C-alpha cells in the first residue's frame, strides 16, 4: 500500500522520518481512517531500526492527533483526521468573496470591507499629485526593498504600535499573502518544519506546503497559543518558523495575553527559531485592553512582522510591509526580487503621502466608527443562543462559533447558502483535522442593517437542523 | 571532502543521481577546479554500483561541461566551471539599473527604457477614467485569474502575433518575473530538472533553483537553441520545462528560425515536457524577417507563454500575462493565489482601456521610431571593430559582444565604470560556466546622442587593455 524509506545519513532523527512519512500517507489518504498500524516490533524489523524508534514515532503521531491508541488492541488512524481538502476554489471564494455573491446575499464570509468604505476620494487626489510630481519615474522599477521615503514613513506610522525601527529593516511587499510567500521562500526548504496555530489561515499553510514544509499544529487557547504544547513540540521538532496572528486571530478572533506574548518570544529565543506575526487588523480594537503587536515585545529580534494594508485600507493597493530581523533583511529582499522584482511605484508613492500627511488617521476614525456599530450589533445578536457558543473578541472582524448538539457546520453552511446567507465552515481553518462543529462569521462586508435578518435566518436554520437531528433518532416503539 | 549517497528505491536512475551530486559539489566549490575524479572502478566499488553506472555519470558530466577527460590520465573538473556567483546585488543593479547610476553615466546596462519614453500622459487620463467609473471596486480584490474584461482584451491584443486563444487560458500576473515564479511554483518540485538556454536570464535560474530544481544548460546557436544537444539531453533527463526566449533573446539578441521553433515544439511533444516562452520585446522587430512568438506555432498546447508589459510599455504597471496550456490553467491560478492573491485592479482596469481602445498602437509607433534610431546608431558604431565580434540582432534591446584576444570582460567592465560607462559582463548569464569574454550592451536607456561618446570610450579602453596585455608578454631579450 505504501512505501517507507529511511535514510540513516540524514540529519533528521529516524523517528521523525518515520513520523513524517506516516503523516504524509495519512493526510493524502493512502492510509485510511481507522487503519490499524503495524505492531512496533514488526515495523522496527522491517525498517531495520530499534523498537524505541518506532515507539517514539507512534507517540508523535498520537501527540499530533493522527492516531489513537486502544489499550490491548493497537494503534489506529484517527477517524477525524483530514484526508480530503475542501476544493481550493471553495476556499478562495469564501475567504475573499470572490464568488459572485448574488446581490441579495447576506455576506458573513468576506474578510475585506465593502468597497463603499474605501478611502477612494483621498486616493484619487493623491495619485494625481504623484503623477504630476514624478511623471514617468512613478512607473520605473522601484528599489526591491521598497521606495525609500515610503519605508521611512512606515517607520513613523508604526510608532503608534510602540514598534521602533530603522527603515533598513522594512521590506515593502504587495500585500500580506506575498509577505507570507516571501518569508517562505527565504526560510523554508523542502522537508523543513513549520508550526502553526490550530485553527489558522489556510493560505498560509498552502504557502508553506508549496515549499515542501511539514506542518505541525499547536492548539490555540482563549489567551493565545498553548505554551506547554508549544514547548513540548519545540523540544522534538526544530521548526524554521512559528506562524501566528497574535491580535484578533483569523478565524477565532482570539488575542494573546501579554504574558503569552512574552513567553512566546522567550521560547523562540530559547529554541532558536523565528515567529512570523501576521497583522491585518490591529487597528480595530474595540476593548479597553491594550493589544500591541508581538513585534513591540521583540527584545531578541526573533519576530518577522508582516503588516497588510488590505483589510483596513484597501485590498487593491496591493501593499504591505515586513519588519525584518536584522540578519534576514537581505534574504527577504532576494526572495522579493525572485517573486516579482518590486512593488508598484505609483502605489508606494501614493501611500507614502497618505501616511506622511496623516490622512490615514481620518480614514481610521471613520472606518472604526462604522465597524464598531457592526461589531456591537453582532455581539448583541449572537448573545445567549442555545445552538452555539461564541467567544466575543476584543476587536477585529471575526466571530468564531462552536455549534452545540452535534450540529454539522457543513450542513449549516449549505442550508445557509440556499437561504442567501454566506458563512465560512470551520473545517478549512484546520490543517489536518476534520472539523464539523465551528463556523466563522465576519462582518467586514455586512452592513449593520442586514445583520439582523442574516442572524435570524441562521437561527431558523439551526433550529431546523437541531429538530431534524433529534427527530431522526427517536426510536419507534 | 564530500559525501555521496545513492538511493536505489528512487525513480531517478543511479547514474543521474551520481551526476547530480557531482554537479552540486562542483558548483558549490566543494570539488575544486582541476580536481581529478576517482577512477571508475574505485567509485563504483565505493557506491556499490556497476562500472557502467559510473561511466554514464562521467559521460554526462563531460557532456555538460563539468569535467574534461584526458586520455591516459583521467577525468578532471573543468577549469572554467563557475564556482562563485557575482554577488546578487551586482546582478540586480546591472539588470534593472537599480544602482544610482551617476547622472553623467552612459547607461548600456539597463533593460528598461528611460522614463521619459513612458506613456504617462495617456495613463493619467485613463486612471482617472477608471476611478470615476469604478470607484472603490477598482480597489477590491480582483479575480485571481485576472479582471475578466482585461483578459478578453488581451485575447484581442495578441491576435497581432497570430495567437488565437480563449480568455479562459489567460492568467494575469504582476510582471514577467512573477510569471516565471508562478510557473515555477506550479510545476517545479524539489529535485526536478529544468533546461535553459546558455546564456540566459539569471533571475529565471534563481527562481527555478529556489524551488530546488537542477539546471541543465543547452547551447544557443545563431538560429536558436541547439536542437541536437537538446534532444540528446531530453533522452537522458526528464525536464519539467524548457525555459526559452525565442525572440530577441536576453542577453544575445538571437531569434530562433521558424524551423527551430517548429522542431522545438515537436520535441516538447515527443518527450512530454513544456516550453516556457518568455517574451518581453517581440514588438521591436527592425528587420524584414517575421518573428512570431513560439506560442503561435503551438499545435500541441505545450507552450507556456509569458508576456511582460514592463519593457515595451512601463515597468511600474507591474502587469503581464501567461497564456496557459488548457490543463495547467488551474495550477497557475492556484500558484498565483498563493503568491499574492491577485494583481492590482486599478492597473488591470486601466490597461484594459489602453488595449481595447487601441491607445497602445500610438505608443508603439512612437516608441519603435525612437528605438529604431538607437538601434541603427548602435549597429553603425559597433561595426568593423577589431576588438570584438558582434552579432547584429533583428530587433530587441541587446547587442552581445564576443571579445577578441583574450580581453577580460570583467576588466573591461571595471574600467568602463571608472570612465562612467556602464555595461554588463557576460558571466552573469551563464548558470555554471565561467565566462570572461562576452559583454551585453543594451540601448534601452541610452539616448542616441550619448552612444557615440560611450562606444568611443569603450574602444579606448579596449585598446588600452589590448596593448597592456600584449606588452606584458613581450619577452625581454
Interface residues (C-beta under 8 A of the other chain):
Chain A: X3 X5 X7 X9 X88 X92 X96 X97 X98 X112 X114 X115 X116 X117 X118 X120 X123 X124 X127 X128 X131 X135 X136 X137 X138 X139 X140 X141 X142 X143 X144 X174 X175 X177 X178 X181 X185 X189 X190 X203 X206 X207 X210 X212 X310 X314 X315 X316 X317 X318 X334 X335 X337 X338 X339 X340 X341 X343 X344 X345 X346 X347
Chain B: X3 X5 X7 X9 X88 X92 X96 X97 X98 X112 X114 X115 X116 X117 X118 X120 X123 X124 X127 X128 X131 X135 X136 X137 X138 X139 X140 X141 X142 X143 X144 X174 X175 X177 X178 X181 X185 X189 X190 X203 X206 X207 X210 X212 X310 X314 X315 X316 X317 X318 X334 X335 X337 X338 X339 X340 X341 X343 X344 X345 X346 X347
